[in-house]
Amino acid sequence: MKLNKNYNNLKQNYLFSIIAHKVAEVAEKNPDKTIIRLGIGDVTLPLVPAVISAMNGAVDEMSQKETFKGYGPEQGYGFLKENIRSYYERMGVCLETNEIFISDGAKSDLSNILGLFTEDNVVLIPDPVYPVYVDDNVIDGRKIVFADADESNGFLPMPNEAVNPDIIYICSPNNPTGAAYSKEQLAEWVAYAKRKEAIILYDAAYECFITDPNMARSIYQVEGAKDCAVEICSFSKIAGFTGMRCGYTVVPFDIEQDGLSLNKMWLRRQTTRFNGVNYIVQKGAAAIFTPAGEAQIRQNLEYYKRNAKLIAQCMDELGIPYTGGENSPYIWLRCPNGMGSWEFFDYLLEKAGIVGTPGAGFGKNGEGWFRLTAFGSYENTLEAVERIKILFGK
């Protein structure tokens, strides 16, 4: 037996595990203190009625011999893939249904897609970043080069010709910084990827929060992106599926190298190593794209956007620099009074009973910054804003 020693190269404590431990300690010492959690990006609103109705109908189908479903297609049922194709068509993007693969969430596919690439690929990842991008590649033993994202570039790094990556990660709107690329900026990344003969892994989990028409909701809104980009998305944020586990990955037919089709490779991988998402969840996901489902989901998204606006307005009033809050559910703020990320975390938790996420947990460029999310309840967000204002003398 030979174990993968790359696991020794991972940080031994996962960011959110450390946060949970610290919060538990404060809660134990202060049992009467109400703690407001604006840290982990989990949703708080329930599934919308259209989704529940569709899932209930699917449960009824499973109770009848004539409509019972056993193993489904590993790449997803056609009814859901067609709904996603139509969704992209309304964004001006033309996809084939067989370019769409249903998954159990973006996190899984972001990891699993790496199985199509050898360990000697050089990976370009922005810093700060969602930790999973880094950890997945550390486990595989790949060389990682970081693209510095900081206040000077609005936390939106652009291509560097001196770097020669094979795999490029882009998340827009970004987790954790809330910054989002314009279509023109993404066009530069697409051109760069083509010059370097690289693949872009584009995480579009938060595209539903974009309202600015100059910003892309899909990288395929950029001409030529289907030659070099795989898009990975989740229903967790658009429809509150964090507990349902369903998303999709788009692998265009046009991406080929040395006679190998990435689409065919991914199809082969999925049919070998994945049994598909269950029928009931996929029926619920399909209801997201019905007229009733879209209207109901829009109301939920507006709810979270209102929370984001509340937090952003608070930062404006306090004169605290930040990104996000618009076109994103995250507010990425500079820690006040020169505090470090973990120092501000402890201060905010102990003095105001508010949990956020230290920016240092997302990479070296996150030090001195802090993430708050808009996914809490409106009442808790309003209370948190008032506590922050009191804490800073407003």
Beta strands, then each sheet from edge to edge (+ up, - down):
strand 1: 36-37
strand 2: 100-103
strand 3: 122-127
strand 4: 143-148
strand 5: 167-171
strand 6: 199-203
strand 7: 229-234
strand 8: 247-250
strand 9: 256-257
strand 10: 260-261
strand 11: 322-324
strand 12: 330-334
strand 13: 354-355
strand 14: 357-358
strand 15: 369-373
sheet 1: 1+ 13+
sheet 2: 2+ 8- 7+ 6+ 5+ 3+ 4+
sheet 3: 9+ 10-
sheet 4: 11+ 12- 15+ 14-
end
